[in-house]
Amino acid sequence: MTHKEQESKLQAKVRTDSALLPSSLNLQRDPLQSLFPHSTYAKVAILLLTKSMVTIKKLADFRLEAGGLIALADLTTIAERTAIMGTASWRTPPTAALTTGYVFRVENQATVGFLQRVGKPGHLVNVYVEPVNENALLGTGPLAAIVYLISPLLTITVEVIMAVYKEWWTFGIIGVLIFARAVNVFIIKRRCEADWKGAREPGVQGDLLILLSQDRWVRMQGFVDDLKMVTSGQWLRSMDTGESFATAGSTLLVYLTAAFSANATTIGNLTLMGLLFVEVGLLGISNKLVRSQRMYNQKIRVRGEPKRYHRRLDLANELIAECDGRRDWAVGLGLVKPEVGEQASKVVL
């Protein structure tokens, strides 16, 4: 019997077997059915197996390209971490020194960003500034440090796995992203210089009231020199020519990874996307767990729980009573009106 005769006989047998099934069972006619008994249950099993094989084939044909585009997303968690570590753009809030009556603004934007994050609308939050010598990462708290450290460990693990399975495009893309991040961190460290911080006043205690946006109020206490380190001057100096080129180059590398990610396999792109999503999530959790900030060997930490006030006048009257009736700072902030015979100062708002 020739090959064509065998094929014709097999097809005829399949048509005969399919005709025996109920019309409600929309089964595919497949030559594999000739290998099984002519029972309905066997043919249903054949159909399910055939559809499963088709599904697997579709998954194998699925392709995901340019997964590195995720690295270009403008993520707020990274911005929050930058603010915690010392770079952010926030409005400079009006501030009063309760001990001297002077009214000014907090110019250090990183400090303002941290206070805005720990503040609560309609509440007074107390923070204290003190010198520290502990590690910056451990100073954020043990749980926040552990969550944050998971990210680099996870990155190293993924890099090893990519090398073992010879996913070299994904391996290289992750390596370039690590390098770009390291360049930015290095430049930030270089720009972090304690330049102008005002005249020194050793041994003098300070007490500041800071009016943030959205009716968030913060009382900052500590030695005056410590307060000046975290409130006055700029956090990061302007970049020089070399640092500008390095920053632009690292940014260009991130865009190049997005372009080259199309060369990676589907598994590699899925791994890259998963890694970026997980690390952003871990970074966000770590940001929420941080209750302190460190800069110039000074630590700003929250003390106690926020205290709620029904109106700002209640807050002003309470602090005036603590300051033995001194109210010039409250007039300067516009919290109270000047009394009769009291010199009206310019309101800083």
FIPA-137136 format. One record per residue: x, y, z negated of N, C-alpha, C in turn; residue number from 1. Coordinates in steps of 0.001 Angstrom, whole numbers, padded with zeros to 6 digits. Last residue first. Layout:
// residues N
X	Y	Z	X	Y	Z	X	Y	Z	NUM
...
END
This chain:
// residues 349
005506	085071	-054298	004670	083987	-053811	004919	083755	-052342	349
006287	086990	-056834	006993	086200	-055843	006119	085013	-055461	348
005315	090233	-057656	004918	088833	-057657	005624	088107	-056517	347
007155	092568	-059450	006752	092100	-058138	006463	090599	-058185	346
005710	093527	-062622	006822	093127	-061735	006269	092619	-060418	345
004541	096042	-064663	004155	095066	-063643	005347	094787	-062732	344
004991	096449	-068037	005517	096773	-066726	005167	095670	-065740	343
002253	097066	-070107	003267	096107	-069686	003700	096415	-068258	342
000180	098714	-070587	001484	099128	-071082	002599	098191	-070716	341
-002016	096058	-070577	-001896	097516	-070632	-000559	097885	-071262	340
-000587	093177	-068907	-001416	093842	-069899	-001173	095348	-069865	339
-000698	091681	-065663	000036	092450	-066678	-000929	093154	-067626	338
-002287	088482	-065286	-002217	089901	-064969	-001414	090631	-066044	337
-000718	085326	-064456	-001506	086192	-065345	-001352	087632	-064878	336
000590	084275	-062260	-000288	083397	-063037	-001193	084186	-063971	335
002491	085520	-060747	001094	085789	-060439	000129	084899	-061186	334
005103	085310	-061387	004549	084224	-060574	003097	084460	-060185	333
005372	087560	-063006	006131	087480	-061761	005640	086393	-060834	332
003799	086804	-065161	003372	087931	-064335	004078	087879	-062981	331
005388	084765	-066170	004045	084430	-065682	003487	085552	-064812	330
007656	086186	-066935	007801	085175	-065896	006448	084815	-065295	329
006618	087724	-069024	007073	088387	-067802	007228	087404	-066647	328
005858	086662	-071439	004963	086460	-070320	005427	087131	-069033	327
006391	085316	-074619	007024	085940	-073460	006217	085607	-072206	326
005348	083961	-076798	004607	085093	-076270	005250	085775	-075083	325
007087	081828	-077244	006922	082871	-078267	006299	084136	-077690	324
006817	079870	-075344	007927	080826	-075174	007808	082008	-076139	323
004459	078589	-075945	005712	077894	-076240	006911	078835	-076181	322
002667	080516	-074933	002693	080255	-076379	003978	079528	-076769	321
003204	080204	-072233	003488	081491	-072882	003567	081321	-074383	320
002217	077648	-071826	003662	077864	-071743	004071	079202	-072356	319
-000539	078164	-072162	000138	077181	-073008	001645	077392	-073000	318
-001057	080032	-070146	-001245	080406	-071557	-000527	079441	-072493	317
-000532	078470	-067830	000261	079665	-068134	000149	080040	-069607	316
-002518	076472	-068000	-001104	076107	-068007	-000241	077299	-068410	315
-004785	078089	-067779	-004583	077278	-068976	-003122	076854	-069109	314
-004400	079100	-065211	-004341	080016	-066350	-004145	079260	-067661	313
-004873	076978	-063515	-003489	077385	-063730	-003351	078329	-064910	312
-007246	074610	-064837	-006887	075773	-064033	-005476	076212	-064402	311
-007222	072165	-066068	-008395	072505	-065288	-008151	073731	-064415	310
-004440	069963	-065955	-005000	071237	-066384	-006183	071572	-065476	309
-002726	066983	-066993	-003727	067645	-066152	-004207	068944	-066799	308
000561	065895	-066890	-000504	066434	-067739	-001452	067263	-066885	307
002329	062863	-066108	001791	064177	-065710	000626	064593	-066605	306
004391	061379	-068689	003323	061294	-067696	002834	062689	-067328	305
008025	061360	-069107	006634	061302	-069528	005664	061210	-068365	304
010175	062742	-066791	009991	062420	-068204	008505	062457	-068545	303
012102	061932	-063965	010791	062286	-064502	010707	061849	-065955	302
015346	063257	-063207	014463	062141	-063556	013165	062661	-064177	301
018117	063928	-061418	016812	064496	-061744	015863	063336	-062003	300
021532	064025	-062051	020370	063155	-061887	019112	063892	-062321	299
024582	064835	-060484	023477	065246	-061352	022278	064369	-061031	298
026555	064469	-058624	026722	063847	-059942	025710	064355	-060964	297
025332	065617	-056356	026473	066290	-057006	026684	065786	-058430	296
022274	063989	-057014	023086	064808	-056115	024155	065514	-056935	295
019541	061773	-057255	020903	062113	-057657	021574	062955	-056587	294
016356	061258	-058671	017175	061646	-057531	018534	062099	-058035	293
013721	058955	-059580	014803	059880	-059886	015552	060205	-058599	292
012052	056913	-059011	011536	057957	-059895	012621	058943	-060295	291
011204	054716	-056460	012228	055627	-056968	011568	056722	-057798	290
009139	053335	-055332	009593	052888	-056654	010610	053849	-057277	289
008795	054397	-052824	007725	054589	-053805	008163	054207	-055216	288
011137	053530	-051558	010897	054963	-051758	009853	055203	-052843	287
010687	050765	-051453	011781	051295	-052271	011592	052781	-052555	286
008594	050698	-049600	008370	050231	-050969	009438	050788	-051897	285
009955	051685	-047322	008816	052401	-047870	008521	051998	-049305	284
011845	049661	-046951	012289	051022	-047243	011164	051853	-047846	283
010195	047509	-046324	011003	047468	-047542	011480	048860	-047941	282
009155	048477	-043857	008283	048209	-044997	009029	048169	-046313	281
011493	048568	-042358	010764	049808	-042615	009816	049631	-043792	280
012075	045850	-042322	012986	046758	-043018	012337	048110	-043274	279
009929	044820	-040825	010125	044386	-042209	011015	045372	-042966	278
010326	046105	-038326	009092	046298	-039078	009286	045937	-040554	277
012875	045153	-037575	012642	046586	-037771	011395	046842	-038600	276
012403	042366	-037434	013408	042907	-038345	013160	044384	-038630	275
010460	042219	-035408	010154	041776	-036764	011117	042347	-037783	274
011961	043174	-033229	010775	043891	-033684	010414	043513	-035116	273
013934	041141	-033094	014303	042543	-033298	013126	043358	-033823	272
012348	038877	-032588	013172	038950	-033802	013550	040388	-034120	271
011293	039579	-030100	010391	039366	-031240	011154	039450	-032555	270
013684	039648	-028624	012905	040866	-028806	011931	040749	-029969	269
014451	036915	-028800	015314	037973	-029305	014573	039261	-029556	268
012306	035667	-027529	012583	035372	-028936	013450	036463	-029554	267
012660	036725	-024961	011439	037011	-025709	011644	036762	-027197	266
016057	037996	-024609	014987	037019	-024417	013766	037413	-025222	265
017242	041173	-023337	017149	040129	-024359	016004	039176	-024040	264
016989	043188	-021550	017818	042051	-021156	017759	040901	-022158	263
015591	045148	-022792	014892	044411	-021740	015684	043199	-021271	262
017371	046461	-024403	016602	045375	-025022	015801	044584	-023992	261
018505	048609	-023149	019145	047313	-022954	018349	046156	-023550	260
016843	050709	-024016	016937	050389	-022588	017484	048981	-022367	259
017232	050703	-026752	015876	050514	-026234	015904	050131	-024761	258
019946	051260	-026822	019476	049950	-027293	018066	049667	-026803	257
019928	053915	-025961	020488	052883	-025086	020054	051481	-025517	256
018887	055215	-028159	018101	055172	-026923	018629	054104	-025971	255
021046	054838	-029891	019736	054278	-030242	018853	054185	-029003	254
023022	056296	-028582	023165	054846	-028717	021832	054185	-029052	253
022134	058904	-028927	022131	058334	-027581	022253	056813	-027635	252
022677	059183	-031657	021288	059238	-031182	021165	058621	-029793	251
025454	059071	-031591	024720	058009	-032288	023247	057990	-031878	250
025955	061459	-030140	026349	060153	-029614	025610	059010	-030271	249
025007	063413	-031881	024373	063255	-030566	024706	061901	-029963	248
026828	062997	-033983	025393	062810	-034202	024652	062604	-032887	247
029233	063658	-032685	029044	062317	-033242	027564	062023	-033475	246
028829	066347	-032025	029025	065365	-030961	028769	063943	-031473	245
028619	067375	-034638	027491	067508	-033708	027603	066495	-032572	244
031160	066854	-035625	030011	066181	-036234	028784	066272	-035335	243
032694	068568	-033993	032899	067119	-033963	031724	066357	-034530	242
031676	071126	-034754	031567	070637	-033381	031705	069116	-033297	241
029911	070836	-037932	030910	071404	-037045	030783	070746	-035666	240
026727	071474	-039419	027649	070550	-038753	028662	071322	-037923	239
026298	073225	-042525	026051	073084	-041089	027113	072185	-040459	238
025944	071362	-045620	026482	072452	-044806	026166	072189	-043336	237
023240	070451	-047600	024181	070036	-046566	024665	071258	-045794	236
022014	072058	-049592	022405	070685	-049861	023469	070211	-048873	235
022766	075408	-050626	022273	074445	-049650	022796	073053	-049982	234
021787	077193	-053651	022627	076894	-052498	021980	075908	-051548	233
020156	075587	-056491	020702	076720	-055754	021568	076257	-054582	232
019342	073180	-057706	018331	074114	-057203	018905	075210	-056308	231
021355	071611	-058709	020303	070927	-057948	019270	071881	-057357	230
023086	073324	-060050	023638	072365	-059100	022566	071763	-058204	229
021459	074682	-061840	021955	075387	-060659	022492	074416	-059604	228
021101	072746	-063793	019957	073177	-063002	020402	073890	-061731	227
023680	072642	-064863	023128	071455	-064197	021941	071824	-063310	226
023845	075195	-065947	024790	074792	-064900	024303	073564	-064146	225
021790	075060	-067885	021676	075978	-066747	022615	075576	-065614	224
020671	071835	-068917	021636	072924	-069011	021579	073763	-067733	223
017053	071381	-068702	018433	070914	-068724	019366	072091	-068923	222
013918	071015	-066910	014730	071410	-068066	016114	070782	-067989	221
011158	071954	-065067	012492	071367	-065000	013350	071918	-066130	220
007912	071312	-064338	008755	071979	-065334	010088	071248	-065388	219
005783	071749	-061628	006885	070974	-062198	007647	071856	-063174	218
002707	071352	-060030	003522	072164	-060928	004560	071288	-061602	217
000859	071650	-057154	001699	070726	-057918	002677	071560	-058730	216
-000872	072899	-055304	-001074	073038	-056751	-000378	071930	-057530	215
000106	072678	-052745	-000997	071785	-053137	-001196	071766	-054653	214
003599	073436	-053397	002367	073502	-052610	001367	072469	-053119	213
004844	074283	-056709	004912	073646	-055399	003595	073811	-054662	212
006385	076198	-058873	005047	076089	-058299	005163	075556	-056874	211
008259	075468	-061678	008280	075489	-060218	006866	075255	-059702	210
009897	076730	-064373	008570	076332	-063919	008531	076537	-062409	209
012731	075832	-066355	012154	076391	-065139	010744	075866	-064921	208
015158	076416	-068606	013779	075918	-068562	013079	076597	-067391	207
018422	075692	-069998	017525	076307	-069038	016163	075648	-069029	206
021011	076419	-072323	019862	075607	-071940	018957	076381	-070988	205
024469	076731	-071959	023191	077434	-072029	022072	076530	-071529	204
027001	075591	-071575	026344	075422	-072867	024990	076089	-073005	203
028226	077919	-069152	028381	076682	-069932	027642	076719	-071263	202
027456	079110	-066495	026972	079511	-067823	027043	078291	-068737	201
028888	080260	-063445	028757	079225	-064468	028310	079843	-065787	200
027148	081699	-060691	028123	081813	-061784	027851	080753	-062845	199
026329	079639	-057763	026135	080706	-058747	027206	080688	-059830	198
027108	077771	-055962	026107	077361	-056947	025898	078411	-058023	197
028424	077114	-052828	028009	078174	-053741	026886	077671	-054647	196
029127	073859	-052514	029728	075156	-052184	029300	076201	-053212	195
029558	070722	-052549	029055	071675	-053543	029750	073013	-053315	194
028708	069000	-049629	029741	069718	-050357	029098	070719	-051308	193
028033	066897	-047336	027575	067070	-048719	028703	067696	-049540	192
029146	066290	-044935	028465	067586	-045064	028016	067889	-046475	191
030104	063714	-045333	031049	064799	-045060	030413	066173	-045293	190
027719	062309	-045632	028673	062351	-046744	029667	063496	-046568	189
026682	062642	-043050	025972	063212	-044198	026901	063322	-045399	188
028531	061136	-041609	028444	062582	-041385	027723	063272	-042546	187
027972	058560	-042586	029312	059135	-042751	029282	060659	-042593	186
025344	058231	-041714	025631	058244	-043151	026986	058892	-043416	185
025759	058219	-038925	024942	059258	-039554	025205	059369	-041044	184
027328	055895	-038653	027862	057203	-038241	027084	058327	-038905	183
025539	053943	-039509	026762	054185	-040282	027383	055529	-039932	182
023645	054024	-037451	023255	054407	-038808	024488	054724	-039657	181
025221	053074	-035348	024625	054414	-035272	024221	054910	-036645	180
025817	050464	-036279	026891	051440	-036068	026346	052865	-036043	179
023281	049315	-036260	024030	049412	-037516	025119	050472	-037397	178
022751	049446	-033530	021899	050185	-034461	022583	050346	-035816	177
024728	047665	-032604	024782	049080	-032211	023923	049932	-033140	176
023799	045254	-033737	025105	045795	-034109	025240	047266	-033762	175
021405	044938	-032381	021380	045158	-033825	022700	045740	-034301	174
022500	044533	-029803	021594	045658	-030061	021537	045969	-031548	173
024002	042163	-030087	024674	043424	-029791	023808	044632	-030098	172
021943	040307	-030628	023061	040467	-031560	023745	041819	-031342	171
020480	040506	-028276	019878	040943	-029541	020955	041178	-030595	170
022454	039465	-026546	021887	040788	-026321	021255	041328	-027603	169
023000	036883	-027545	024030	037925	-027618	023474	039317	-027369	168
022062	034421	-028953	021225	035520	-028464	022076	036788	-028491	167
023204	032066	-029934	023788	032738	-028768	022826	033727	-028117	166
022501	031008	-032294	021676	030630	-031149	022085	031359	-029858	165
024450	032245	-033901	024379	030781	-033840	023608	030324	-032602	164
023823	034951	-033586	025108	034447	-033096	025088	032934	-032953	163
021333	035069	-034815	021441	035408	-033395	022750	034904	-032805	162
022116	034432	-037435	021222	033531	-036702	021305	033796	-035202	161
023665	036683	-038046	024276	035348	-038050	023425	034369	-037239	160
021708	038672	-037892	022864	038719	-037004	023553	037349	-036922	159
020023	037916	-039989	019524	037867	-038613	020679	037888	-037625	158
021757	038407	-042168	021232	037069	-041914	020755	036919	-040471	157
022123	041167	-041984	023273	040277	-041824	022816	038855	-041495	156
019469	041988	-042514	020117	042313	-041240	021296	041393	-040969	155
019106	041114	-045119	018278	040550	-044055	018896	040812	-042696	154
020940	042750	-046410	021116	041301	-046459	020311	040614	-045355	153
019820	045305	-045942	021099	044934	-045325	021367	043442	-045350	152
017240	044799	-047386	017334	045189	-045971	018689	044859	-045356	151
017674	044316	-050064	017187	043213	-049235	017376	043527	-047750	150
018277	046691	-051254	019398	045840	-050862	018960	044650	-050009	149
015748	047694	-051903	016542	048371	-050873	017673	047477	-050365	148
014976	045982	-053933	014183	046031	-052699	014994	046658	-051576	147
016971	046646	-055820	016868	045279	-055303	016106	045269	-053979	146
016413	049350	-056330	017712	048974	-055761	017659	047580	-055146	145
013890	049211	-057476	014053	049930	-056211	015365	049551	-055534	144
014583	047785	-059807	013659	047197	-058841	013787	047873	-057479	143
016434	049550	-061150	016813	048199	-060721	015900	047612	-059655	142
016947	052957	-060058	016153	051965	-060769	016461	050567	-060260	141
018686	054732	-058984	017299	054849	-058559	016384	053877	-059295	140
021216	054006	-059796	020553	055079	-060521	019107	055277	-060122	139
022130	052241	-057960	021601	051692	-059199	020863	052741	-060007	138
022979	054144	-056040	021918	053191	-055728	021290	052631	-056987	137
025015	055591	-057374	023839	056289	-056852	022688	055330	-056582	136
026360	054478	-060483	026237	054303	-059044	024935	054919	-058544	135
026859	057043	-063002	026480	055717	-062530	026417	055692	-061011	134
027283	059396	-064220	028456	058805	-063582	028152	057432	-063007	133
025460	062478	-064527	025557	061017	-064577	026821	060585	-063862	132
023927	065272	-066157	025041	064701	-065400	025098	063193	-065579	131
020409	065992	-065743	021546	065648	-066587	022666	065081	-065730	130
017219	067328	-065892	018444	067240	-065109	019601	067003	-066057	129
013856	066236	-065985	015057	066638	-066717	016272	066391	-065834	128
010425	067153	-065581	011639	066480	-065117	012827	067046	-065887	127
006969	066893	-065878	008210	067287	-066536	009371	066460	-065992	126
004229	068152	-064154	005173	067042	-064258	006471	067576	-064867	125
000931	069027	-064440	002292	069473	-064733	003175	068249	-064950	124
-001638	068931	-061920	-000929	068367	-063056	000442	069021	-063205	123
-002845	069608	-059531	-003555	069911	-060772	-002887	069388	-062017	122
-001281	066993	-057706	-002128	068200	-057701	-002894	068377	-059008	121
001928	066019	-058737	000537	065583	-058604	-000354	066819	-058665	120
005325	065115	-057774	004282	065973	-058308	002891	065435	-058030	119
007056	063550	-056415	006690	063082	-057752	005590	063928	-058370	118
007236	065029	-054009	006824	063621	-053979	006376	063129	-055340	117
008160	067494	-054734	006869	067412	-054061	006344	065978	-054076	116
010660	066781	-055703	009649	067280	-056643	008259	067226	-056025	115
011919	066038	-053281	011740	065057	-054343	010645	065497	-055307	114
011859	068504	-051876	011205	067314	-051333	010950	066260	-052398	113
013411	070097	-053549	012001	070429	-053337	011243	069217	-052792	112
015886	068848	-053229	015242	068863	-054541	013753	069154	-054401	111
016347	069399	-050542	016247	068005	-050968	015561	067907	-052325	110
016548	072176	-050461	015391	071531	-049857	015237	070078	-050258	109
017321	074574	-052621	017782	073235	-052255	016592	072425	-051752	108
016151	076891	-053500	016645	076860	-052131	017083	075473	-051674	107
013540	078074	-055315	014446	076932	-055232	014850	076772	-053772	106
013406	081582	-056021	012946	080421	-055266	014000	079314	-055320	105
012479	083523	-058923	013256	083309	-057703	012662	082120	-056955	104
012398	085532	-061753	011593	084787	-060786	012364	084710	-059476	103
013360	085680	-065183	013668	085885	-063772	012784	084983	-062893	102
012944	085118	-067837	011919	085876	-067148	012196	086105	-065677	101
014522	083504	-069431	015020	084846	-069085	013981	085709	-068392	100
013121	081155	-069931	014009	081685	-070978	014465	083111	-070694	99
011759	080390	-067698	010976	080723	-068883	011828	081362	-069968	98
012221	081324	-064524	013014	080889	-065671	012288	081336	-066934	97
010188	080242	-061833	010423	081194	-062915	011270	080552	-063995	96
009767	080063	-058311	010222	079446	-059559	010486	080535	-060584	95
008218	079231	-055212	008529	080218	-056251	008792	079533	-057580	94
009813	076853	-052913	008713	077273	-053796	009155	078355	-054776	93
010502	076587	-049580	011144	076938	-050851	010084	077507	-051791	92
009319	073765	-047765	009181	075171	-048106	009836	075433	-049460	91
011684	071439	-046453	010483	071735	-047201	010460	073241	-047482	90
013425	069089	-044930	013015	070469	-044681	011680	070714	-045363	89
016184	067178	-046207	014777	067339	-045884	014496	068815	-045649	88
018429	065104	-047691	018217	065926	-046494	016741	065988	-046198	87
018919	063376	-049979	019412	064723	-049901	019247	065507	-048628	86
017769	061012	-050656	019223	061039	-050659	019786	062423	-050362	85
015103	061703	-050368	015567	061201	-051659	017081	061306	-051766	84
015059	062412	-047669	014790	063431	-048668	015283	063003	-050040	83
015568	059940	-046535	016522	061021	-046320	016319	062127	-047339	82
013257	058630	-047253	014526	058174	-047810	015605	059241	-047651	81
011436	060080	-045698	011337	060114	-047148	012642	059670	-047802	80
012284	059385	-043126	012370	060783	-043545	012295	060906	-045057	79
011673	056705	-043183	013067	057091	-043043	013254	058532	-043480	78
008902	056863	-043386	009652	056234	-044469	011121	056592	-044414	77
007956	057942	-041033	008029	058817	-042198	008825	058190	-043332	76
009403	057465	-037854	008850	056841	-039047	009035	057739	-040260	75
009096	057507	-034695	009315	058553	-035687	008640	058119	-036981	74
010740	054919	-032875	009541	055425	-033543	009913	056456	-034597	73
012861	053708	-031725	012686	055117	-031417	011495	055723	-032130	72
012728	051048	-032300	013753	051814	-033004	013615	053307	-032770	71
010899	050102	-030507	010447	050308	-031879	011446	051160	-032646	70
012325	049569	-028247	011616	050841	-028289	011095	051145	-029684	69
013301	047010	-028323	014088	048037	-029003	013430	049393	-029011	68
011758	045517	-026655	011382	045547	-028062	012143	046593	-028842	67
011848	045192	-023865	012041	046526	-024446	011536	046594	-025879	66
009420	042530	-023442	010615	043269	-023075	010631	044630	-023757	65
008233	039398	-023676	008196	040671	-024369	009497	041387	-024078	64
006296	036979	-022010	007540	037723	-022095	007290	039041	-022811	63
005023	033688	-021652	004867	035015	-022240	006224	035694	-022395	62
005447	031117	-020853	005572	032124	-019815	005458	033538	-020360	61
004924	029778	-023168	006291	029731	-022654	006520	030793	-021596	60
002222	030225	-023356	003102	030819	-024365	004545	030841	-023884	59
001408	028663	-021155	001189	030108	-021134	002066	030817	-022151	58
002107	026124	-022085	002780	026653	-020899	002604	028165	-020802	57
000325	025873	-024178	001763	025890	-024461	002532	026475	-023295	56
-002049	025803	-022700	-001806	026891	-023651	-000327	027017	-023970	55
-001746	023411	-021292	-001849	024669	-020544	-001543	025850	-021452	54
-001755	021595	-023397	-000543	021718	-022585	-000553	023008	-021768	53
-004380	021964	-024253	-003271	022304	-025161	-001975	022494	-024383	52
-005791	020959	-022063	-005894	022377	-022389	-004782	022824	-023321	51
-005029	018238	-022289	-004695	019005	-021086	-004735	020499	-021363	50
-006105	017552	-024756	-004662	017466	-024557	-004227	018298	-023351	49
-008824	017881	-024189	-008187	018706	-025225	-006676	018714	-025065	48
-009136	015877	-022206	-009380	017277	-021895	-008694	018196	-022898	47
-008583	013536	-023648	-007742	013892	-022497	-007889	015374	-022165	46
-010683	013594	-025448	-009310	013725	-025954	-008359	014129	-024836	45
-012764	013153	-023669	-012720	014418	-024412	-011312	014653	-024948	44
-012098	010568	-022935	-011982	011617	-021938	-012010	013003	-022571	43
-012593	009180	-025289	-011238	009178	-024735	-011050	010319	-023749	42
-015316	009586	-025582	-014396	010136	-026577	-012965	010191	-026047	41
-016413	008155	-023394	-016560	009611	-023471	-015544	010216	-024421	40
-014370	005643	-021865	-015270	006089	-022917	-015294	007604	-022967	39
-012757	004007	-020158	-013807	004852	-019625	-014799	005237	-020709	38
-009325	004227	-021402	-010604	003545	-021175	-011676	004530	-020752	37
-006668	005847	-019511	-007429	005603	-020728	-008705	004842	-020402	36
-005472	006464	-017156	-004666	005686	-018098	-005446	005290	-019339	35
-007067	008099	-015769	-007038	006689	-015328	-006243	005814	-016275	34
-006603	010636	-016694	-007760	009917	-017216	-007734	008442	-016836	33
-004546	011787	-015368	-004198	011108	-016617	-005369	010298	-017162	32
-005608	013168	-013228	-005170	011786	-012989	-004812	011043	-014259	31
-008504	014995	-014189	-007050	014885	-014248	-006646	013435	-014018	30
-010882	017270	-014180	-010563	015990	-013562	-009065	015886	-013429	29
-012068	018703	-017182	-011199	018807	-016022	-010890	017402	-015495	28
-015484	018829	-018161	-014139	018277	-018268	-013361	018516	-017002	27
-017900	019999	-019577	-017204	020545	-018419	-015738	020128	-018475	26
-020531	018378	-020527	-019095	018333	-020820	-018349	018766	-019569	25
-023020	018391	-019443	-022697	019450	-020406	-021232	019478	-020762	24
-023305	016109	-017919	-022979	017355	-017213	-022597	018462	-018153	23
-021648	013187	-019255	-022767	014144	-019247	-022332	015436	-018589	22
-019796	011016	-016971	-019890	011875	-018155	-021112	012762	-018076	21
-019576	009675	-014579	-020221	008956	-015675	-020432	009833	-016898	20
-018034	011262	-012966	-019477	011240	-012715	-020232	010551	-013830	19
-015470	010683	-013743	-016046	011962	-014168	-017546	011972	-013968	18
-015037	008200	-012474	-015052	008283	-013950	-015711	009568	-014415	17
-015105	008960	-009759	-016091	008003	-010265	-016205	008094	-011775	16
-012900	010668	-009654	-014230	011204	-009364	-015315	010284	-009892	15
-010874	008803	-010259	-011113	009929	-011169	-012499	010503	-010943	14
-011002	007127	-008031	-011290	006568	-009356	-011597	007680	-010354	13
-010184	008878	-006042	-011540	008321	-005994	-011945	007767	-007340	12
-007557	009299	-006846	-008491	010405	-006867	-009928	009918	-006826	11
-006509	006718	-006424	-006491	007303	-007768	-007486	008445	-007875	10
-006777	006419	-003652	-007486	005509	-004546	-007580	006076	-005951	9
-005037	008416	-002790	-006458	008511	-002464	-007279	007620	-003385	8
-002587	007414	-003761	-003072	008700	-004255	-004572	008839	-003993	7
-002348	005043	-002289	-002409	004978	-003750	-002993	006268	-004324	6
-002204	006104	000315	-003345	005247	-000035	-003492	005139	-001548	5
000213	007487	000142	-001006	008246	000358	-002231	007432	-000011	4
002020	005344	-000217	001865	006351	-001280	000567	007126	-001115	3
000597	002169	000927	001434	003359	001042	001149	004326	-000112	2
000863	-001192	000000	000000	000000	000000	000896	001237	000000	1
END
